[in-house]
Amino acid sequence: MASRQKLFLRRPGRLSNRTVLVLLALLASLVFATTAWVLAHLVDSVPTAVPVLFALFLVLVGVLGLLVGSRLLALYRAARAGSRGAKLHGRLVGVLSVVSIVPAVVAFVLSGAVLQSFAQNYFLERVQASNAVARDLANGYFAAQAQEAGVKLGGLAEDLVVLERFGGGPEASPVYFRSWLLGQAVLREFAGLTILGPDGRVVAAVSQMPGEPFDLPPISVLESMKEAGDGSFNVLDATTLDTYYATLRTEALGGATLIAYKSELPALSGQLLAVRDFRDEAAGVRRRLANLSVNFAVGYGLLLMILLLAAVYLGLLVAESVVDPVRRLATAAGRVSEGDLSSRVNLPPRRDELGDLGRVFDTMTEQLEAQRADLIAANEEQEQRRRFIETVLSGVPAGVLTVSGDGHVVFANPAAASILGMGRRTLQGTPLGSVAPELAPLLQRASGTHDGSLSGQIEAQRRGVTRILNVQIVAEGGEHDEAGSIVMLDDITALVGAQRSAAWGDVARRIAHEIKNPLTPIQLSAERIRRRYGKQIDQDDREVFDRCTDTIIRHVGDIGRMVNEFSAFARMPEPVMATENLGELIREATFPITVAFPTVRFVTELPEAPVLAACDGRLLSQAVGNLLKNAAEAVTEHAVDDPSVSVALLRLGGEAVIEVGDNGPGLPPEAAHRLTEPYMTTREKGTGLGLAIVRKATEDQGGRFEIDNAEGGGARARIVLPAQEETRGGAARERLEA
């Protein structure tokens, strides 16, 4: 495509621009020489070589038209194809064409107007004026002759009427009548007279000229003059203008028509012929001037077309010399914008600004290509380092975050994404304050230290679970404000819980040892006192005595049960793992709780197919019972309308989930994450060991314990254990037991 754009103006011909210019110069010289020869031989208005000149003009117009047309067609195709520089090329050609054609058109119009004005005002008008003067003079002479002939012819008509009255008509005395008529012609200076009867026949005709009488005018003229009969005067011989006639209709001879002929002097008739010829000559001059104007218009129009086509062709050449560097530069710039820095303009040697621009552009692209190669190499090296660091950090259990100077997360390893409860792609590029607002104060405090480092612990709640995080912040580089920081997160929730459980376990053992020993003697002593001294007490004091001993015995029993729980938590037995049917364990654990809380509605959702898991049946049944007991106590103590407790068994992938829920008030958000710690309770009479025992028993069996608030209200606890696939033997045993 680029090569096609580059050479689209060189397709029309195989000749170079210099060769075409030389040929056009030779052809133009031939045309101009022929023009000079034709103008030199335009003598006596015989333009014999004008067609030859016009033919040469047409040849030159055709050659230029082919050249220009082929290039304009190529330019149009390039513009349609969206070639770079085609529009600029077209505009330059248009401007140069307008600049060349406007002066030529103005000169053509002005020269034509001047020629027309000269021929019309200075030549034709004067010739026509002279001809008009001569014509007016001749017309005046004709009018005077016509008036004189009319008067004489009128007198002759009157004399003819008188002669007819006295019997001197042509029928009575033909000889006398002819003699009288000849005498009248001589008397009245007529060259001849002719009388036509009403029927158009010649009654009499006389002539002073020797030979035959004068010829009669044409019949159509006689009819029209006969109808007029007013002495009309006209020429008889248009070739010599030496004989004229006049007609008049008379009452004599039954309405005859008199025709009088008059001969002109040869000198005067020659002058009249000269006047008429001058008029004809003026008409010929007018025609020749019109032909000259037409030839001038055609010749100048052809010359104008030659100039226009030559200007357009030169404009194409000039525009190509300007546009070609621009087009190459635009093409190279387009490739550079697409990322191809190897693109070059490669202009031919030229000493102008466009050549300098092309060389500067090539130098720039060379430098950019070299710099990009260096950047790519450095980026590849940095990418390799980044992948290596990510690979190393992806295996680190602690979370690692790289935070930029403006507080955005640049990098996060999988552990950090898991701790913060977000995906790595979502986390990267996000402000740290929006995803972990708990870390913002630590970052701010770290920025105020001298080395940008800080260590501390925070509590972060994610997905309803509160985690205890150990945070360590280290500044990157020397200028930590600009370079950013590295934040390391270590989830020590389990460690802290284990430490607290271990500590409380030791406390529980000591409490169980120190308190359990005196409880039995106290209880026995109270019972012995009641038996020994109960009968000796007066009836008035007996009620107080019994109440006091019962209180001692009851509280000793409560303390004993509490000590038993302490002992159970401190001395949690090792689980004996076996494959158990969780559905059966849930039924066994649910039954005593339903009996103990008859006002609570228990809803059990167990699958028909057995769900197997490796666990300690006794410990797991105790854990489920604790959860059901806590849920029933929660809905009972808070007087919930229609108190209910639900227990469900689910199989989710490779895990078995026991879920216990209630419709009570739920867990307090501020203490929800600590409810599984020993001695943490929200009830007045609670020991705080129920959920701790459930958690410890679940974790000892390889499971996990979760507790949170349900979406519809109430609390929700889950025991999650690894599920086992049912074996053929196990299935047969289950069917046999069923």
C-alpha positions, 0 to 999 in steps of 0.5 A: 500500500505504501509503495502504491501511495508513493508512486501513484503519480508516476503511473500514467507514463513511462517518461520522466518529467524532464523528458516530458517538459523538453518535448512540450517545449519543442512542440510549443516552439513549433506552434509559436513559429507557425503562429508567427508565420501565419500572422506574417502571411495574413495579407489581403485577408487571405488566412490560408494557414489558419486551419494549419495553426488551429490543427497544431493548437489542437494537437498540442491541446490533445497531448497536454490533455492526455498528460493532464487527464492521466495524472488527474485520473491517478490523483482522483484514484489516489484520493478515493483510495485515501492515499496520503497527500492526495488532497494536498496535491489536489489543492495545490493543483487547483490553486496553480490552475486558478492563478494561471487561468484567471489572468488568461481569461481576463486577457481574453475578455479584454482583448476581445472587447478591445477588438470588438470595440475598435471594429465597431466604434472606429471602423464599422461605425464610421464606414456605416456613417459615410455610407449613410450620408451617401445613401441619404444623398442618393435617396434625396436625389431619388425623392426629388426626381420622383416628385418632379416626375410625379408633377410632370406625369400628373400634367400629362394625365390632365392633358391626356384627359383633355385630348380624349375629350376632343377626340384625339385618342389612340383609337381615333387617330393613332398616328397623331396620338403617337406624335402627340405622346412623343412630343409630350415625352420631349416636352416633359423630359421623359426618355419614353412613355408607355400607356397600359390599358385597364386590361394590362395591354400596351395602348401606346409606347414612344421613346426618344432613344433609338431602338426598341421601347423600354422594357416593362417592369415585372407584372407583380411590380406593375400590379402593385404600382397600378394599385398605388397609381400615385407616381411611384418612382423606382429603378428599372435597371439595377445593374447600371442605375441609368434608367428610372420609371414612374407610374400614375393611374389616370381617368383617361382611356378607361382608367389607363396607367401611365409609365414614364421613363427617365434616363440618367447621365452616365457620370451620375449613374456611376456615382450612384453605383459607387454609393451602392457598391460602397454599401455592399463593401461595408457589408463585406467588411463587416463579415470579414471582421466577424470572421476575424473575431471568430478566428480570434476567439477560436485561436485565443480559446485554443491558446487559452486551453494550451496555457491552462493545460500547461499550467495544470501540468506544471502545477502537477509537477510542482505540487508533486515536488512539494507533496511527495516529501510531505506524503512520505513524511506522513506515511512514515509518521503514520508507521511510527504512530503504529509503533514501527520506528524502523520507518524512514522518509528516504527523500532524494537529495534536495537542498531545501527545507523539506529535505532538511525536515526529512533528514531530521525525521530520519535521525529522530526515528533512528534515535527513537528506535535505539532508545526503544530497543534499550527500553525493551531490554530494560523492561524485559530485565525488569519483568524477569525480576518482577516475575521472579519476585512474584514467584518467590512471594507467591509462596510466602504465607505472609501477605506482601503489598507494594504501595506507591507514594500516592497510596495505590497498591502496585503489587499484592501476593496471593496471601495478601489478597486472601487476607484482605478478601479481594482478588489480586487484579482488583486489588492492584491499582486500587488505593490502599485506604479504600480496601484496607482503611485499618492500614491507613493510620499505620502508613501515616505514622510510618511516613512520620518516622525517620526511616519510614518503618513501623510495626504493629497489630490491627484487627480487620474484619473481612466477610464477617470474620475479624482477623488479627493482623501483624503489620510491618511497614518498610520504606522502599529506597531512601526517599520513602515518600516518593518511592512508596512502601512495602507492607507485610501482613501476617494473619496471627488470628489462629496463633493468638487464639491458640495462645489464649486457649493454651493460657485459659487451658492452664487457668482452667486446670488450676481452677479445676484443681483448686476449686473442685477439691473443697467442693465435695466437703462443702456439699457433704457438710451442708447436707450433714448439717441439714440432717443433723440439726434440721430437726432441732431447729424451731419451726420459726427458724426451720424455713430460713435454715432449709433455705440457707442449706439449699442455697449452699448445696445449689451453688456448690452444684453450680460451681461443680458443673462450672468446674466440670466444664473447666476440666472438660476444656482443659483436658479435651481428650484426643479425638478417636477418628472413625467414619461416621454418618453425620446425619445420625450424629445430628439426630442423636445430638438434637433429640435431648435438646428438643426435650430440654426446650419444649417451647422451641421449634426445631427444624431439621434438614438432613439429606436422604443419602448418608453424608460420611466424614472421618471424625470422633462421633462423641466429640462431634455430637457434643459440639452439635449439642452445644450449638443447639443448646446455645441457640435454644437459650438465645431465642428463649432468653430474648422472648422471641416470637415463635422461637425456632432453631434450624439444623441442616447438613449439606454436602458442598464439593468435598466438604460436609457442612453442619449449619445451626441457625436461630431467629434470635437477635444475632451476635453483637458485631463488636464481639462476634470475632471473640465469641470462640475464645475461652470465657468470652460470653454475652450471657449473664450466666454463661461460662464462655466455654461452649463455643470454645469447646466446639471450636477446639473439638472441630479443629482437633478433627481437621475441620473448621468452625465459623460463626456469623449473623445470618442475612435474614436475622439471627445467628448462624454457626457452621462446622465444616469437615472433610467429607468422605466418599461412600464405599460399598461396604459402608453403603451395605452397612448403612442399608443393613442398619436401616 
